[in-house]
Amino acid sequence: MTATPYPNGQAVAWPFVDALVDRVHCTVHVGAVNGDEIVYLIRADSDMPYRMPSRVGPPARTPNTITTLAGLRTETAWIQQQGYTP
């Protein structure tokens, strides 16, 4: 997987995703390959009455798996407070 050159690739993608939803009137997903899986980064529903069930973010592998950016930031701050450095 190649890292995006943008600090927040989702913010860059949203206008294009919204425009595509408006054009095709379908749910639009943006995902990234992670091993043998696709991790959805963005899901934008259309104005149509049907929805595609999906989950944005990595799947939880254990009860302690961090699956949100906020959770990762919290954990990273706690680790640094313990004296560990990246």
N, C-alpha and C positions, 0 to 999 in steps of 0.2 A: 504494500500500500504506500502511496506517495502522499506526503504531507501537503496540505494546501498552503500556498504562499500568503494567504490572508490570515490575519489573526483570528477572525471569526468567519469561517467559510459559510456558515448558515446565514449570517446577516447578508452576505453578498448574494447568496442564492435565492433568498425569499422573493425579491421582486420578479425574478424569472419564473419561479414556481407559481406565484399568484397569477401572473400573466398566462401561464399555461393552463391553469385551472379555469380561468375566465374563457379561454379559447376552446377547450375541449369538454368542459362541463363534467369532468371526472376527477376522482381523487388522484392526487399526484404524490408520489414518494420520491425522495432522494435518499440514496443509500450508499454505503461503502462496503467493499469486500473486506471481511475479517476472517481469514482462514477459509473454512468451508461454509461460512455464513454471510448473509447480508445484514448489516446493522443499519436500520433506518435512522437517518439524521433529521429528516423533515417529513412531515405528513401534512398535506393540505387537502381538506375535504371540499367538494364542490357544493353547489346549491341544489343538487339533485337529492331525492329522498333516500337513496341508498348510500350505505357507507361500507367501506372495506375495513374489516377489523385488522388492525396492525398496531405494533408498539414501537415507539421511537426510543432509541437508546439500546445499549447492550443488555442481553438477558442476564438475570441474576443467576450466578452459578452456585452460590451459597447464601445463607442468610446475611453474611457480612459483605457481600459483593457491593461495591460502590457503582451505582448506575446513573448518577446525575453529576453534572458539572459542579453544582453547589456542594454535593456530598464530597466530591474529590477535593475541592478547595478547602472545605472544613477539615478533612483528614490531613491534607498537606500542611495546613497551618498548625494543627496539633502536633504533627511529627517534627516540624521545625521548632516548636516550643519545647520539645523534649531534648533539643540540642543536636538533632540530626540535620545534615545539610545535603542538598541535592548534588 
